[in-house]
Amino acid sequence: MSYSSGELAKLCGVTVRTVQFYDGQGLLKPEAFSEGGRRLYGEAGLKTLQIICMYKNLGLSLSEIKHVLSDESNCREILISALAERESALEKELKEKRLQFDCVKTVKKQLADGLAISPNTFIDVQTVMEGKKRLKVAYAVMTVMAILGLVAEIAFTVLWAVKGWWLPFAIGMPCVFVLMVVLITIYYKNTAYICRDCGKKFKPKFWTMFFAPHTPKTRKLKCPYCGSKKYHMETYSD
């Protein structure tokens, strides 16, 4: 069975000009010509165009597709290499888009909270996004320790109330207190802030930090560099 350029284009969901372009690039070869000189393609041409469309959807360039189609003996190895490069490029693009998406969400949240947006905001947000991953590890450790401390506190209290065993409570509660101090220390050690105005990272004094007004991701502090007293963004302390 033979197909005209239009019929071939319709079967593969592309335009006639696309078929003509691939033909001109040497990717498609007509098997015959009609009496009027129109190019006719057979089943092999249909299969080739379907393969070209599939590779294009995978993001391969025309030169890469041409290389794969022209070397049948090594097409598998060539295709694997081309797809590996495409995979690496897509991973980089996804990482950049993920960062951009996080920046958009963060800036949107700042605006919703009524916070000011400075020229340094977008640089600050990018730094915050990078620090958030490292903060998550510290938060995970703190969460586990806090749960263990809570369970221990409840157990000591129950033993004293039900069994009358006061010794575990007397020994355990100071240990729980020490655990809470450790948690606070871990939080303070791993947290810093980025000034909303000058963009510099700083670590406030211990008591200033813990008694300052705050939101889940910001805290109202005075920047030691420019003196700005605003809700500055939380990030990881290097």
Secondary structure as a PSIPRED ss2 file (coil, helix, strand):
# PSIPRED VFORMAT (PSIPRED V4.0)

   1 M C   1.000  0.000  0.000
   2 S C   1.000  0.000  0.000
   3 Y E   0.000  0.000  1.000
   4 S C   1.000  0.000  0.000
   5 S H   0.000  1.000  0.000
   6 G H   0.000  1.000  0.000
   7 E H   0.000  1.000  0.000
   8 L H   0.000  1.000  0.000
   9 A H   0.000  1.000  0.000
  10 K H   0.000  1.000  0.000
  11 L H   0.000  1.000  0.000
  12 C H   0.000  1.000  0.000
  13 G C   1.000  0.000  0.000
  14 V C   1.000  0.000  0.000
  15 T C   1.000  0.000  0.000
  16 V H   0.000  1.000  0.000
  17 R H   0.000  1.000  0.000
  18 T H   0.000  1.000  0.000
  19 V H   0.000  1.000  0.000
  20 Q H   0.000  1.000  0.000
  21 F H   0.000  1.000  0.000
  22 Y H   0.000  1.000  0.000
  23 D H   0.000  1.000  0.000
  24 G H   0.000  1.000  0.000
  25 Q C   1.000  0.000  0.000
  26 G C   1.000  0.000  0.000
  27 L C   1.000  0.000  0.000
  28 L C   1.000  0.000  0.000
  29 K C   1.000  0.000  0.000
  30 P C   1.000  0.000  0.000
  31 E C   1.000  0.000  0.000
  32 A E   0.000  0.000  1.000
  33 F E   0.000  0.000  1.000
  34 S C   1.000  0.000  0.000
  35 E C   1.000  0.000  0.000
  36 G C   1.000  0.000  0.000
  37 G C   1.000  0.000  0.000
  38 R C   1.000  0.000  0.000
  39 R E   0.000  0.000  1.000
  40 L E   0.000  0.000  1.000
  41 Y E   0.000  0.000  1.000
  42 G C   1.000  0.000  0.000
  43 E H   0.000  1.000  0.000
  44 A H   0.000  1.000  0.000
  45 G H   0.000  1.000  0.000
  46 L H   0.000  1.000  0.000
  47 K H   0.000  1.000  0.000
  48 T H   0.000  1.000  0.000
  49 L H   0.000  1.000  0.000
  50 Q H   0.000  1.000  0.000
  51 I H   0.000  1.000  0.000
  52 I H   0.000  1.000  0.000
  53 C H   0.000  1.000  0.000
  54 M H   0.000  1.000  0.000
  55 Y H   0.000  1.000  0.000
  56 K H   0.000  1.000  0.000
  57 N H   0.000  1.000  0.000
  58 L C   1.000  0.000  0.000
  59 G C   1.000  0.000  0.000
  60 L C   1.000  0.000  0.000
  61 S C   1.000  0.000  0.000
  62 L H   0.000  1.000  0.000
  63 S H   0.000  1.000  0.000
  64 E H   0.000  1.000  0.000
  65 I H   0.000  1.000  0.000
  66 K H   0.000  1.000  0.000
  67 H H   0.000  1.000  0.000
  68 V H   0.000  1.000  0.000
  69 L H   0.000  1.000  0.000
  70 S H   0.000  1.000  0.000
  71 D C   1.000  0.000  0.000
  72 E H   0.000  1.000  0.000
  73 S H   0.000  1.000  0.000
  74 N H   0.000  1.000  0.000
  75 C H   0.000  1.000  0.000
  76 R H   0.000  1.000  0.000
  77 E H   0.000  1.000  0.000
  78 I H   0.000  1.000  0.000
  79 L H   0.000  1.000  0.000
  80 I H   0.000  1.000  0.000
  81 S H   0.000  1.000  0.000
  82 A H   0.000  1.000  0.000
  83 L H   0.000  1.000  0.000
  84 A H   0.000  1.000  0.000
  85 E H   0.000  1.000  0.000
  86 R H   0.000  1.000  0.000
  87 E H   0.000  1.000  0.000
  88 S H   0.000  1.000  0.000
  89 A H   0.000  1.000  0.000
  90 L H   0.000  1.000  0.000
  91 E H   0.000  1.000  0.000
  92 K H   0.000  1.000  0.000
  93 E H   0.000  1.000  0.000
  94 L H   0.000  1.000  0.000
  95 K H   0.000  1.000  0.000
  96 E H   0.000  1.000  0.000
  97 K H   0.000  1.000  0.000
  98 R H   0.000  1.000  0.000
  99 L H   0.000  1.000  0.000
 100 Q H   0.000  1.000  0.000
 101 F H   0.000  1.000  0.000
 102 D H   0.000  1.000  0.000
 103 C H   0.000  1.000  0.000
 104 V H   0.000  1.000  0.000
 105 K H   0.000  1.000  0.000
 106 T H   0.000  1.000  0.000
 107 V H   0.000  1.000  0.000
 108 K H   0.000  1.000  0.000
 109 K H   0.000  1.000  0.000
 110 Q H   0.000  1.000  0.000
 111 L H   0.000  1.000  0.000
 112 A H   0.000  1.000  0.000
 113 D C   1.000  0.000  0.000
 114 G C   1.000  0.000  0.000
 115 L C   1.000  0.000  0.000
 116 A C   1.000  0.000  0.000
 117 I C   1.000  0.000  0.000
 118 S C   1.000  0.000  0.000
 119 P C   1.000  0.000  0.000
 120 N C   1.000  0.000  0.000
 121 T H   0.000  1.000  0.000
 122 F H   0.000  1.000  0.000
 123 I H   0.000  1.000  0.000
 124 D H   0.000  1.000  0.000
 125 V H   0.000  1.000  0.000
 126 Q H   0.000  1.000  0.000
 127 T H   0.000  1.000  0.000
 128 V H   0.000  1.000  0.000
 129 M H   0.000  1.000  0.000
 130 E H   0.000  1.000  0.000
 131 G H   0.000  1.000  0.000
 132 K H   0.000  1.000  0.000
 133 K H   0.000  1.000  0.000
 134 R H   0.000  1.000  0.000
 135 L H   0.000  1.000  0.000
 136 K H   0.000  1.000  0.000
 137 V H   0.000  1.000  0.000
 138 A H   0.000  1.000  0.000
 139 Y H   0.000  1.000  0.000
 140 A H   0.000  1.000  0.000
 141 V H   0.000  1.000  0.000
 142 M H   0.000  1.000  0.000
 143 T H   0.000  1.000  0.000
 144 V H   0.000  1.000  0.000
 145 M H   0.000  1.000  0.000
 146 A H   0.000  1.000  0.000
 147 I H   0.000  1.000  0.000
 148 L H   0.000  1.000  0.000
 149 G H   0.000  1.000  0.000
 150 L H   0.000  1.000  0.000
 151 V H   0.000  1.000  0.000
 152 A H   0.000  1.000  0.000
 153 E H   0.000  1.000  0.000
 154 I H   0.000  1.000  0.000
 155 A H   0.000  1.000  0.000
 156 F H   0.000  1.000  0.000
 157 T H   0.000  1.000  0.000
 158 V H   0.000  1.000  0.000
 159 L H   0.000  1.000  0.000
 160 W H   0.000  1.000  0.000
 161 A H   0.000  1.000  0.000
 162 V H   0.000  1.000  0.000
 163 K H   0.000  1.000  0.000
 164 G C   1.000  0.000  0.000
 165 W C   1.000  0.000  0.000
 166 W H   0.000  1.000  0.000
 167 L H   0.000  1.000  0.000
 168 P H   0.000  1.000  0.000
 169 F H   0.000  1.000  0.000
 170 A H   0.000  1.000  0.000
 171 I H   0.000  1.000  0.000
 172 G H   0.000  1.000  0.000
 173 M H   0.000  1.000  0.000
 174 P H   0.000  1.000  0.000
 175 C H   0.000  1.000  0.000
 176 V H   0.000  1.000  0.000
 177 F H   0.000  1.000  0.000
 178 V H   0.000  1.000  0.000
 179 L H   0.000  1.000  0.000
 180 M H   0.000  1.000  0.000
 181 V H   0.000  1.000  0.000
 182 V H   0.000  1.000  0.000
 183 L H   0.000  1.000  0.000
 184 I H   0.000  1.000  0.000
 185 T H   0.000  1.000  0.000
 186 I H   0.000  1.000  0.000
 187 Y H   0.000  1.000  0.000
 188 Y H   0.000  1.000  0.000
 189 K H   0.000  1.000  0.000
 190 N H   0.000  1.000  0.000
 191 T E   0.000  0.000  1.000
 192 A E   0.000  0.000  1.000
 193 Y E   0.000  0.000  1.000
 194 I E   0.000  0.000  1.000
 195 C C   1.000  0.000  0.000
 196 R C   1.000  0.000  0.000
 197 D C   1.000  0.000  0.000
 198 C C   1.000  0.000  0.000
 199 G C   1.000  0.000  0.000
 200 K C   1.000  0.000  0.000
 201 K E   0.000  0.000  1.000
 202 F E   0.000  0.000  1.000
 203 K C   1.000  0.000  0.000
 204 P C   1.000  0.000  0.000
 205 K C   1.000  0.000  0.000
 206 F H   0.000  1.000  0.000
 207 W H   0.000  1.000  0.000
 208 T H   0.000  1.000  0.000
 209 M H   0.000  1.000  0.000
 210 F H   0.000  1.000  0.000
 211 F C   1.000  0.000  0.000
 212 A C   1.000  0.000  0.000
 213 P C   1.000  0.000  0.000
 214 H E   0.000  0.000  1.000
 215 T C   1.000  0.000  0.000
 216 P C   1.000  0.000  0.000
 217 K C   1.000  0.000  0.000
 218 T E   0.000  0.000  1.000
 219 R E   0.000  0.000  1.000
 220 K E   0.000  0.000  1.000
 221 L E   0.000  0.000  1.000
 222 K E   0.000  0.000  1.000
 223 C C   1.000  0.000  0.000
 224 P C   1.000  0.000  0.000
 225 Y C   1.000  0.000  0.000
 226 C C   1.000  0.000  0.000
 227 G C   1.000  0.000  0.000
 228 S C   1.000  0.000  0.000
 229 K E   0.000  0.000  1.000
 230 K E   0.000  0.000  1.000
 231 Y E   0.000  0.000  1.000
 232 H E   0.000  0.000  1.000
 233 M E   0.000  0.000  1.000
 234 E E   0.000  0.000  1.000
 235 T E   0.000  0.000  1.000
 236 Y E   0.000  0.000  1.000
 237 S C   1.000  0.000  0.000
 238 D C   1.000  0.000  0.000
